[in-house]
Amino acid sequence: MIPFYRDYVKKIGFGLVTKKGIKGLLSRNMSVSIVIGGLAESKFARPGMNRLVLQRRKGFVKLALEMVGVNESGDIKPDEVDLCIVPSYSFGENSIYDVFDSKKNANDDFIAACLRLVLGTLRQFAKRYLGVKAPLIWSRGVFNYDIGMLPYRRQVDVVIGEPIPIRRLNGLKSGDPVTNEEVEYYHKVYVDAVVKLFNDNKKKYSNQYEEDLAILE
């Protein structure tokens, strides 16, 4: 580890993506940004792809509902909104790295075929023994543009949607159990907002070679 790196990232706002950690930040009136798809979404992070792992990712909605009305009295005030979920989408994010494809290519020469075999073996090793299923990526270096781990200098456009006010549909006190009905309702509202955000901006920020947005898993 780099000395003082942990203290540095905590100072600039990074934290553990745990229920306890996120609740602690929200209770201090801090905004939290979560990459909902996580590692599972990284296997779809290829240039031209727009795929989100979102169908079964509902924990962030439940957590938001649990935090509604967390104040000194603990009373939930239906007419007041103290927490929102804000949808966003980054166009071009999947183009800042190239992703290794383990499938054989008919145009591969001997060196490319050997490299593909070695990288494929490393990926399988990491998956089996380390439990890491992330794709192998490469891009540019510090002084070259052929190989390295720095992202390519390509434009990324981040669009932000309208905040979604979170109110309890059931429950009168902070700490009252969150129902599946509430989670399903706000999850659908969020997914619909992300899809609308993409469709409203794709002509401006997406190119003709990119696929439409797909919501997976």
N, C-alpha and C positions, 0 to 999 in steps of 0.2 A: 504493500500500500504506500501511496505517496504521503509523506508527513503532513499533518494538519489538513489533509484533503477532506476528511469527514467533517471537520469543523467548518471548513469553507463552504461545502455544499449545503450544510444545515443553515449557515448564515444567509445564503442567498435564497433560501426557501425550499430546498429539497427535503423530503422526509420519507419515512417508510409508508408504503402503500398497504397499510393495515387499518382495520376498523378503528382501533384505538388511536393510531396516529392521526388519521383523518378527522376523527371526532374532536381530538385535541385542538387541531388547527381551526376547525369550524367554530368551536366554542370560544375561540379568541377572536372571532369575527374576521378571520383570514379566508381568502379565496383559495380554492384547491383545484388544480388541474390534473386530471387523470387520463392516461392513455388506456381506454377501456379494453381494447382488443388485446393488449399485452403481447406476450411472446407468441401466443397462438396466431395472432394476426400477421406476424412477421413472415410467415411462409407464403403469404400472398402479396408481400411488399415487393413487387417487381414493376419495372417501368411499363407504363400503359395500363396497369391494373388499378381498379378502384373497388376494393373489397374490404368490408368491415366485419369483424367478428363481433356481433352485437345481439343476435336473437336471444341468446340465453344469458347475456350479461345484464343482470338486474340488481346486483348487489348495491351499486351506487345509488339506484333509485330508492331502495329500502333504507339505506343509510341516510339519505336526504330526508326522507319522511320521519325517521327516528329523531332527527335533529330539529324538526319543526317545534317551536315553542320552548326551546331550551333556554330558559332565562331564570331570573331569581325566583319568580313565583311558580314557574312550571306550568302556568295556564296557557292553553292554546287559544289564540284569538283568531277566529275564522276570517275576520275582515282585514287582518294585517298579514303582510308577507315579509318574512325575515330571511328567507332562503330561496334561491333560484338555481335551476340547472340551465347552463348556457351551452347550446350546441355549437360546434365549430367543425370546419373541414379544411384540410391543407391540400391544395391542388399542387401537383408536381413533387410532393414529398417522396414518392416512390422512385423518382428518377435521379436522386442524388447519389445512389449507389447502384452498381451492377451486381446481379445475384447469380451465383454459380448454379448451373443447371446440370444435374447428374446424368441426364439422358444423353446418349451418344448422338453426335452430329455427323452426318455423312460428309461434311466438309472439313472435319477435323484432320489435321496432319498428325504425324507420329508424336510430336512434342505435346500438341494439344490433347491428344488422346491419353497420353501418360499423365498429364496434369489433371485431367478430368478424373482419371482413375484414383490418383493420390488424394485429391480433394474429396472425392466421394467416400473413400475409405476413412478419412479423418472425420467426416460428417457422421458416418455410421458409428465410429468409435465414441464420439462425443454423445451421440444419442443413447448408445447402449450403456456406457459406463459412467457418464457424467449426468445423464438425464437432460441434456441440453439439446433442444430441437430447433434451434435458431438456424436460419440459412447462412451459408458462407457468402460473404460479400467482399467486394474490393472496389477501389475507385482510383484516386490520385494520391500522389505523395506530396511532400513539402516542396521539392525542387523538380518534380517531373509530373507528367500528366498521364502516365501509362499504368502505373501500379502503386498501390498504397491504401491507406485506410481513411484518408480525409475525404469528406464529401465533395462531389463535383460542384463547380460553381454554376449551378442551375437555379433558375428562379422558382421559388416556392411562394404561393399566394395563399394566405390564411384568411378565410372568411368566417365571420362571427354572426350567429343568428340571434334572434330575439330571446331574451331570458324567459324561461318557463317558470312561473311562480309555483312553488310547491306548498299546497295546503292539505291538511289532513281531511280526508273524506269521512273517516271514522276516528273516534277517540277525542276526548275532551282534555286530557292531561298529558303533558310530556312524559313519555315512558309507557303510555298505553300501547299495547301490541299493534304492530303494523299488519294490516290484512293483505292477502294476496290480491284482492280487488284493487286496492290502492296502488300496489306495485305494478300490476298489469296495466292499469289506466295510464299512469305517468310514463311507464316504459314505452307504451305505444305513442304517446304524445311526443316523447323525445325522438324515437325512431322516425316518425313522420316529419319532424322538424329537420332532422339531419338530411333526409331524402329531399325535402323541399329546398333546403339550403344548397345542396349539390345541383339540383336541376335548375335553380334560379341563376346559378353562376357558372355553369359548365361551358356555356358558349363563350364567355369572356376569358376564362382561365384554363380551359381544357383544350387539347388539340384533337385533330381528326383521328389520330391513331389510338386514342385512349378509349377504353370501354366505359360503359355506363356503370353507375354505382350498383353494387350488389351487397345485400345484407346477408351474412352467413352465420351459421351455428348459433 
